[in-house]
């Protein structure tokens, strides 16, 4: 039989089984009543009153924001799911049908836990105290030690192992039957589901906007857990015989066989949980895409800023270079810009090859490239601005018979020519 045929058969059976349950429910209506078990009701009442006090005090101090209103609604939904699981007729029905017991488990794991995590109850629990008491609590060593322990226990690998391991362990047929016949073990089972689910969804849902894992890793964290926790449901649906026989005496009253009850329980574990996990996976995927887009935009902004910084630095360097070309020698009163025009006036280009000067391509004297960084002038004078100005003004006095003629250059002109020649480095 193909997988499609199996699914179609299961769907038809689910419809017929639901009709049978509705018909039989009239006969068992008296047995399905609301309970008032103090062991579960009292903690829920205390938590609700404590939370309500925190909401009331917060409203009087600053008024709840839109986000806080959504958290309040989530807390109310989480408490309601716990009340339905343990105080409504679901509790009494769970004693008669294995499938109803799985409804309880799903209410804990995929309804109450994520809603309570999103509600972030610790914030309103703390606000229930006066400001002075809150400060004392924040400075308490006990609170700091407790925080360290919680952070240690909230390691993702440890949480994943506890969540998946606890789910599979308590659904092993022998363990399940043992817990069903022992009240303490039954309480431990439900506490395990609730606490590990709270830890699991705390990693999946970023309550304060900060993730313990990035979106991609969180998606892998959740999907692997979803696949593993689906295995007991698959086993229940496709098992050829009942694996949980404890309800043999009560299941017949509801128009079901033990195998049908078990298959219905498997479908309950598969379909609602699968829908929640798929929805959470889609939400994480889109968050991952937004995160990647944000990183790309941030990278583009950094590249743009870097290019702008390089451009500004280039402009500054060009400005500094221009300033240096105008005044290349500290404490020397020569005008380099005027000196470049004097090169043409005195015809220096007829004898020398001079950069930055049009038509200065003479080969009588030595080329003047990098003259500003040479060690000697005319082969004997130490290269300094004063010596160069003196050489330009009186070349024949310094070196009689030199090819450099005495051009009657004025003292200021010689200093301006020197300032320009010192830009050639």
C-alpha positions as CSV (number, residue, x, y, z in Angstrom):
1,X,0.0,0.0,0.0
2,X,1.4,3.4,-0.9
3,X,1.9,6.3,1.6
4,X,-0.9,8.2,-0.1
5,X,-3.3,5.3,0.4
6,X,-2.3,5.0,4.0
7,X,-2.9,8.7,4.6
8,X,-6.3,8.6,2.8
9,X,-7.3,5.5,4.9
10,X,-6.3,7.2,8.1
11,X,-8.3,10.3,7.2
12,X,-11.4,8.3,6.5
13,X,-10.9,6.4,9.7
14,X,-10.4,9.6,11.7
15,X,-13.8,10.9,10.4
16,X,-15.6,7.7,11.4
17,X,-13.9,7.5,14.7
18,X,-14.8,11.1,15.5
19,X,-18.4,10.3,14.8
20,X,-18.2,7.2,17.0
21,X,-16.7,9.4,19.8
22,X,-19.5,11.9,19.5
23,X,-22.2,9.2,19.7
24,X,-20.5,7.4,22.6
25,X,-19.9,10.7,24.4
26,X,-23.6,11.0,25.2
27,X,-23.4,7.8,27.1
28,X,-20.3,8.8,29.1
29,X,-21.2,12.5,29.6
30,X,-21.7,12.0,33.3
31,X,-18.1,10.8,33.6
32,X,-16.6,13.8,31.9
33,X,-16.6,16.5,34.6
34,X,-14.3,19.4,35.6
35,X,-12.0,18.5,38.4
36,X,-10.4,20.6,41.2
37,X,-7.2,18.8,41.9
38,X,-5.3,21.0,44.4
39,X,-1.9,19.7,43.3
40,X,-2.3,21.3,39.9
41,X,-4.9,24.0,40.6
42,X,-3.1,25.7,43.4
43,X,0.1,26.4,41.6
44,X,-1.8,27.8,38.6
45,X,-3.9,30.1,40.8
46,X,-0.8,31.3,42.7
47,X,1.1,31.9,39.4
48,X,-1.9,33.8,37.9
49,X,-2.4,36.0,40.9
50,X,1.3,36.8,41.1
51,X,1.4,37.6,37.4
52,X,-1.8,39.7,37.7
53,X,-0.2,41.7,40.6
54,X,2.9,42.3,38.4
55,X,0.6,43.5,35.5
56,X,-1.3,45.8,37.9
57,X,1.8,47.4,39.4
58,X,3.4,47.8,36.0
59,X,0.3,49.5,34.6
60,X,0.4,52.0,37.6
61,X,4.1,52.7,37.2
62,X,4.3,53.3,33.4
63,X,1.5,51.5,31.6
64,X,1.9,48.3,29.5
65,X,3.2,48.7,25.9
66,X,1.7,46.9,22.9
67,X,4.3,44.2,23.2
68,X,3.6,43.7,26.9
69,X,-0.1,43.3,26.1
70,X,0.7,40.5,23.7
71,X,2.8,38.9,26.4
72,X,-0.1,39.2,28.9
73,X,-2.4,37.5,26.4
74,X,0.1,34.8,25.8
75,X,0.4,34.1,29.6
76,X,-3.4,33.9,29.8
77,X,-3.4,31.4,26.9
78,X,-0.7,29.3,28.5
79,X,-2.5,29.1,31.8
80,X,-5.7,28.3,30.0
81,X,-4.0,25.4,28.2
82,X,-2.8,24.0,31.5
83,X,-6.2,24.3,33.0
84,X,-7.8,22.5,30.1
85,X,-5.1,19.8,30.3
86,X,-5.5,19.1,34.0
87,X,-8.8,20.5,35.3
88,X,-11.2,20.1,32.4
89,X,-13.0,16.9,31.2
90,X,-9.8,16.2,29.2
91,X,-8.2,15.0,32.5
92,X,-11.0,12.5,33.2
93,X,-11.1,11.4,29.6
94,X,-7.4,10.8,29.7
95,X,-8.0,8.0,32.2
96,X,-10.2,6.2,29.7
97,X,-8.6,6.9,26.3
98,X,-4.9,6.7,25.4
99,X,-5.6,9.3,22.6
100,X,-7.0,11.8,25.2
101,X,-3.8,11.3,27.2
102,X,-1.8,12.4,24.2
103,X,-4.0,15.5,23.9
104,X,-2.8,16.3,27.4
105,X,0.8,15.9,26.3
106,X,0.4,18.1,23.2
107,X,-1.3,20.8,25.3
108,X,1.8,20.9,27.5
109,X,4.4,20.7,24.8
110,X,3.1,22.7,21.8
111,X,0.5,25.0,23.4
112,X,1.3,25.9,27.0
113,X,5.1,25.9,26.8
114,X,5.6,28.3,23.8
115,X,2.8,30.6,25.0
116,X,4.4,30.8,28.5
117,X,7.9,31.4,27.0
118,X,6.6,34.2,24.9
119,X,4.8,35.7,27.8
120,X,8.2,36.1,29.7
121,X,6.5,35.8,33.1
122,X,9.7,36.5,35.1
123,X,9.4,40.2,34.1
124,X,5.9,40.6,35.6
125,X,6.7,38.3,38.5
126,X,9.5,40.6,39.4
127,X,7.4,43.7,39.0
128,X,4.9,42.4,41.5
129,X,7.4,43.5,44.2
130,X,8.0,47.1,45.2
131,X,11.0,48.8,43.6
132,X,13.1,48.5,46.7
133,X,12.5,44.8,47.0
134,X,13.3,44.4,43.3
135,X,16.7,46.0,43.8
136,X,17.4,43.7,46.7
137,X,16.5,40.7,44.7
138,X,18.7,41.8,41.8
139,X,21.7,42.2,44.2
140,X,21.0,38.9,46.0
141,X,23.7,36.3,45.7
142,X,21.2,33.5,45.7
143,X,19.6,35.0,42.5
144,X,23.0,35.3,40.9
145,X,23.9,31.7,41.7
146,X,20.5,30.6,40.4
147,X,21.1,32.5,37.2
148,X,24.4,30.8,36.7
149,X,22.8,27.4,37.2
150,X,20.0,28.3,34.7
151,X,22.5,29.4,32.1
152,X,24.4,26.2,32.6
153,X,21.3,24.1,32.2
154,X,20.2,26.1,29.1
155,X,23.1,25.0,27.0
156,X,21.4,24.1,23.6
157,X,22.9,20.6,23.4
158,X,21.7,19.8,26.9
159,X,18.2,21.2,26.3
160,X,17.9,19.3,23.0
161,X,19.0,16.1,24.6
162,X,16.6,16.5,27.6
163,X,13.6,17.5,25.4
164,X,14.0,14.7,22.9
165,X,15.2,12.1,25.4
166,X,12.4,12.9,27.8
167,X,9.7,12.8,25.1
168,X,10.9,9.4,23.8
169,X,11.5,7.9,27.3
170,X,8.1,8.6,28.7
171,X,6.4,7.2,25.6
172,X,8.2,3.9,25.8
173,X,5.2,1.5,26.4
174,X,6.7,0.0,29.6
175,X,7.6,3.3,31.1
176,X,4.3,4.9,30.1
177,X,2.3,2.1,31.8
178,X,4.5,2.3,34.9
179,X,3.8,6.1,35.1
180,X,0.1,5.5,34.5
181,X,-0.1,3.3,37.6
182,X,2.0,5.4,39.9
183,X,0.9,9.0,40.8
184,X,4.4,10.3,41.6
185,X,5.8,9.0,38.3
186,X,2.8,10.4,36.5
187,X,3.5,13.9,38.0
188,X,7.2,13.5,37.2
189,X,6.2,12.7,33.6
190,X,4.1,15.8,33.2
191,X,6.7,18.0,34.9
192,X,9.4,16.6,32.5
193,X,7.3,17.5,29.5
194,X,6.5,21.0,30.8
195,X,10.0,21.9,32.0
196,X,11.9,20.5,29.0
197,X,9.4,22.1,26.6
198,X,9.8,25.5,28.3
199,X,13.6,25.2,27.9
200,X,13.2,24.0,24.3
201,X,11.0,26.9,23.2
202,X,13.1,29.4,25.1
203,X,15.9,28.7,22.6
204,X,13.6,28.7,19.6
205,X,11.8,32.0,20.6
206,X,13.9,35.1,21.2
207,X,12.0,36.5,24.1
208,X,14.3,39.6,24.6
209,X,15.3,39.9,21.0
210,X,18.6,38.0,21.6
211,X,19.0,34.5,20.3
212,X,21.2,31.9,22.0
213,X,21.7,30.5,18.5
214,X,21.6,32.2,15.1
215,X,18.5,31.6,13.0
216,X,20.0,28.8,10.8
217,X,21.3,26.8,13.8
218,X,18.0,27.4,15.6
219,X,16.1,26.0,12.6
220,X,18.3,22.9,12.6
221,X,17.9,22.6,16.4
222,X,14.1,22.6,16.1
223,X,13.7,20.5,13.0
224,X,15.9,17.7,14.3
225,X,13.9,17.7,17.5
226,X,10.6,17.7,15.6
227,X,11.7,14.6,13.5
228,X,12.8,12.7,16.5
229,X,9.7,13.4,18.6
230,X,7.6,12.4,15.6
231,X,8.9,8.9,15.8
232,X,6.7,7.7,18.7
233,X,3.6,9.0,16.8
234,X,4.7,7.2,13.7
235,X,5.1,4.0,15.7
236,X,1.7,4.3,17.2
237,X,0.0,4.8,13.8
238,X,1.7,2.0,11.9
239,X,2.1,-0.6,14.7
240,X,0.2,-3.8,13.9
241,X,-1.0,-4.3,17.4
242,X,-1.8,-2.2,20.5
243,X,1.4,-1.1,22.4
244,X,-0.4,0.5,25.3
245,X,-3.0,-2.0,26.6
246,X,-3.9,-0.2,29.9
247,X,-7.1,1.2,28.5
248,X,-8.5,-2.0,27.2
249,X,-11.4,-2.0,29.8
250,X,-12.5,1.6,29.0
251,X,-11.8,2.2,25.4
252,X,-14.6,-0.1,24.1
253,X,-17.2,2.2,25.8
254,X,-16.2,4.9,23.3
255,X,-16.8,2.7,20.2
256,X,-13.1,2.2,19.6
257,X,-10.8,-0.7,19.6
258,X,-7.4,-0.3,21.5
259,X,-5.6,-0.3,18.1
260,X,-7.9,2.5,16.8
261,X,-7.3,4.5,20.0
262,X,-3.6,4.1,19.6
263,X,-3.7,5.2,15.9
264,X,-5.8,8.2,16.8
265,X,-3.2,9.1,19.5
266,X,-0.4,8.8,16.9
267,X,-2.3,11.2,14.5
268,X,-2.8,13.6,17.4
269,X,0.9,13.6,18.0
270,X,1.7,13.9,14.3
271,X,-0.8,16.5,13.0
272,X,-1.0,19.3,15.6
273,X,2.7,19.0,16.6
274,X,3.7,18.9,12.9
275,X,1.6,22.1,12.2
276,X,3.2,23.9,15.1
277,X,6.7,22.9,14.1
278,X,6.2,23.7,10.4
279,X,4.8,27.2,11.4
280,X,7.8,27.8,13.7
281,X,10.2,26.6,11.0
282,X,8.7,29.0,8.4
283,X,8.9,31.8,10.9
284,X,12.6,31.0,11.6
285,X,13.3,30.7,7.9
286,X,12.0,34.2,7.1
287,X,13.8,35.5,10.2
288,X,17.0,33.9,8.8
289,X,16.4,35.6,5.5
290,X,15.9,38.9,7.1
291,X,19.0,38.4,9.2
292,X,21.0,37.6,6.1
293,X,19.6,40.6,4.3
294,X,20.5,42.8,7.3
295,X,24.1,41.4,7.2
296,X,24.4,42.1,3.5
297,X,23.1,45.7,3.9
298,X,25.4,46.2,6.8
299,X,28.3,44.9,4.7
300,X,27.4,47.2,1.8
301,X,27.2,50.1,4.2
302,X,30.6,49.3,5.6
303,X,32.1,49.0,2.1
304,X,30.5,52.3,1.1
305,X,31.8,54.0,4.3
306,X,35.3,52.6,3.6
307,X,35.3,53.9,0.0
308,X,34.1,57.3,1.2
309,X,36.8,57.3,3.9
310,X,39.4,56.4,1.3
311,X,38.1,59.2,-1.0
312,X,38.2,61.7,1.8
313,X,41.7,60.6,2.7
314,X,42.8,60.9,-0.9
315,X,41.4,64.5,-1.1
316,X,43.2,65.4,2.2
317,X,46.4,63.9,0.9
318,X,46.1,65.8,-2.3
319,X,45.3,69.0,-0.4
320,X,48.3,68.4,1.8
321,X,50.5,67.6,-1.2
322,X,49.4,70.9,-2.9
323,X,50.0,72.8,0.3
324,X,53.5,71.2,0.5
325,X,54.1,72.1,-3.1
326,X,53.4,75.7,-2.3
327,X,55.6,75.6,0.8
328,X,57.8,72.5,0.4
329,X,60.6,73.7,2.7
330,X,59.8,74.6,6.4
331,X,61.1,78.1,7.5
332,X,62.1,79.1,3.9
333,X,60.3,82.0,2.4
334,X,60.2,80.9,-1.2
335,X,57.0,80.7,-3.4
336,X,57.0,77.5,-5.3
337,X,54.1,78.5,-7.6
338,X,55.9,81.7,-8.7
339,X,59.1,79.7,-9.0
340,X,57.6,77.5,-11.7
341,X,56.9,80.6,-13.8
342,X,60.4,81.9,-13.3
343,X,61.8,78.7,-14.7
344,X,60.3,79.8,-18.1
345,X,61.4,83.4,-17.6
346,X,65.0,82.6,-17.1
347,X,65.0,79.9,-19.8
348,X,66.2,77.1,-17.5
349,X,64.4,74.6,-19.7
350,X,66.8,75.3,-22.5
351,X,69.6,73.6,-20.6
352,X,67.9,71.2,-18.2
353,X,65.2,68.5,-18.4
354,X,62.7,69.7,-15.7
355,X,59.4,67.9,-14.7
356,X,56.2,69.9,-14.4
357,X,57.5,72.6,-16.8
358,X,56.3,72.6,-20.5
359,X,59.1,72.4,-23.1
360,X,61.8,72.1,-20.5
361,X,63.7,69.4,-22.3
362,X,67.3,70.7,-22.5
363,X,70.3,68.4,-22.3
364,X,73.2,70.9,-21.7
365,X,73.0,70.5,-17.9
366,X,72.0,67.6,-15.8
367,X,68.2,66.6,-15.5
368,X,66.6,68.1,-12.5
369,X,64.3,65.2,-11.6
370,X,64.3,64.6,-7.9
371,X,66.7,67.6,-7.4
372,X,65.0,68.3,-4.1
373,X,66.1,64.9,-2.6
374,X,69.7,64.9,-3.9
375,X,72.7,65.1,-1.5
376,X,74.9,67.6,-3.5
377,X,74.4,70.6,-5.7
378,X,76.9,71.1,-8.6
379,X,78.9,68.1,-7.3
380,X,80.3,70.0,-4.2
381,X,77.6,71.9,-2.3
382,X,75.6,70.1,0.3
383,X,72.0,70.2,-0.8
384,X,70.1,72.7,1.3
385,X,67.6,75.5,0.4
386,X,70.1,78.2,1.3
387,X,72.9,76.7,-0.7
388,X,70.6,76.1,-3.7
389,X,69.4,79.7,-3.7
390,X,73.1,80.9,-3.5
391,X,74.1,78.6,-6.4
392,X,71.2,79.9,-8.6
393,X,72.1,83.5,-7.8
394,X,76.0,83.3,-8.1
395,X,76.9,80.0,-9.9
396,X,80.2,81.4,-11.3
397,X,81.4,82.6,-7.9
398,X,80.9,79.2,-6.4
399,X,82.3,77.3,-9.3
400,X,84.2,79.4,-11.9
401,X,84.0,78.1,-15.4
402,X,80.8,76.2,-14.8
403,X,78.4,75.7,-17.6
404,X,75.8,77.4,-15.4
405,X,75.8,81.0,-16.5
406,X,75.3,84.0,-14.1
407,X,71.8,85.1,-15.1
408,X,71.6,88.0,-12.6
409,X,68.8,86.3,-10.7
410,X,67.5,88.5,-7.8
411,X,67.7,87.1,-4.3
412,X,63.9,86.7,-4.1
413,X,63.7,85.1,-7.5
414,X,66.4,82.6,-6.5
415,X,64.5,81.7,-3.4
416,X,61.3,81.2,-5.4
417,X,63.1,79.0,-7.9
418,X,64.6,77.0,-5.0
419,X,61.1,76.5,-3.5
420,X,59.9,75.1,-6.8
421,X,62.9,72.9,-7.3
422,X,62.4,71.4,-3.8
423,X,59.0,70.1,-5.0
424,X,60.8,67.8,-7.4
425,X,61.4,64.8,-5.0
